[in-house]
């Protein structure tokens, strides 16, 4: 289910609908205990693998953390 939410959110962001993407990522945040999309999939940094590029780019456009380090920085 989280993969669908990330896909929709990222697609919205990449289509220019950043506010809608933020709503989807906020929903994701409320439904998971993880702070970043990398943590959801037990990865250190999804940005290291180009296969995840659309998710990474969409999340960053919407201001959603890709890594736990980004989540910590945003919290401070």
N, C-alpha and C positions, 0 to 999 in steps of 0.2 A: 504494500500500500504506500509506503514512503517513497518508493521509486516513482510511482505515478504522480504523487504530489510534487516531487522535485522536478519531474519532467514538465508538468503543466506550469509550475511556477517559473522555471527557466525559459520555457517557450514564451510565456507572457513577457518576461523581461527582455528577451531577445527580439521580440516583436514590437518593442517600444511601450508596452503596457506595464511600466515599472510599478505603479501603485497596485495593480491587480496582482502582480508577482509578489509584492510585499505581503499582501493579504494571504496568499497561498503559503508563503514561507512562515508567516505568523501562525497559521493553522498547523503547519508542520512542527513548529516550535512547541505548541501546546500539546501535541500528540506524541511527542518523544522526549525522552530525558536527555538526549544527546544535544550538544551545543553547536555542532557543525555537521555538514553533510558528509565529511570524511569519517567522522566518528560513527555515524549511523551505519556505515558499511565497513567499520573496523579497519580503516586505512589511515596512514599518517597524513597523507596529503594527496587528495584526488587530482590536484593540479599538476602533479608530476607525470600523470599519464594522459596523453592527448585524447584517448578514447572518451574521457569524461569531460572534454572541453566544453560542450554546450551546457552541461550542468554547472560547471565551474564558472563559466562566463556569466550565465544567467544569475547565479547566486550572488556573484560579486556586483553585478549591476543593481540588484535589489538590496544589497547591503547585508546579505545573509552570510555568516562565516563559512568558509570552506574548510578550514582547519581549526583545531582546538586553540592554537596560538592566536588566530584571528579572533576567535570568540573571547578569549581572555583579554586581548587588547581592546576590544569593543566594550567590554564590561568595566574597564578602568577609565 
